[in-house]
Amino acid sequence: MSHSKFELKQLFSSTLGIPSELVTDELAYNADPRWDSTAHLQLVMAIENTFGITLEMDDMLDMSSVAKAAEILKKYGVVWN
Amino acid sequence: MSTTEQKLSGFNSLALDWLRTPSFQLVEMQEEALERVLLWRNSPEIRLQMVDDQPISMASHLAWFEKQKRCDKQIHFVVKHQKAPVGISNLRCLGDGTLAEATELEVGLYYGDAKLRGSLLAFAPALMTINFCFKGLGAKRLFARVKASNLSALRFNKTLGYEIVKNGPLIQMDLTECRFDEASRPLCRLLKV
């Protein structure tokens, strides 16, 4: 399944309520007050729904930045174009 | 057995099962935890969210602990993750009766461990505490008080099914078992609680 990084960043933007121009690869968990435990939960559920996958707990917890999320999703067969 | 340990001695083992998962345990607060708990309680980030946000002396803390040990209307748990203390969960029964008889309880939870505070795992002890109240103690309604400025806690509680019942500088929220079961389903699936 092929997806664009733009799509991933849009998902972060809409789920975390952070303007898309501020969603960079470096955006990190807990570095922005809007990305807290509740937002992280919503993000995990949105990622699972969007990409049709079920994340392992370690991967959910390890999803600490946009770049890390993109890297983790590769393990689940997501290809970035 | 200390007086504090006796608080849970009246509950059957099925009720107490809600206080344990492979990763987390809620254990009754004992003397040996007091120093650590005071450090957490006096840290600026925790005090900021407390109704009484003034620093607490060790003498006051000890006096509070002795008093609550003898009180059968409340209990304080130390939240342990992988056996390490990470926070506090507490229950206080509202109205007449003891904790064991209560139908309405006020629930509180905070994490001294900053890493856990912002983590997805922060939901697990909340789920355990609430399940213990509803399924273990047979409570009908839970309450929480959250400072209006604490947006993160308000969202956290809403995710668990809490609804606002009174607005103001200190927001009052309530939770029924039905709302909790519905709201917590995705959380339980993710966290395997």
Interface residues (C-beta under 8 A of the other chain):
Chain A: Y29 N30 P33 D36 S37 T38 A39 H40 L41 V44 M45 M57 M60 L61
Chain B: R117 G118 S119 L120 L121 A122 F123 S152 R155 F156 K158 T159 P186 L187 L190 L191 K192
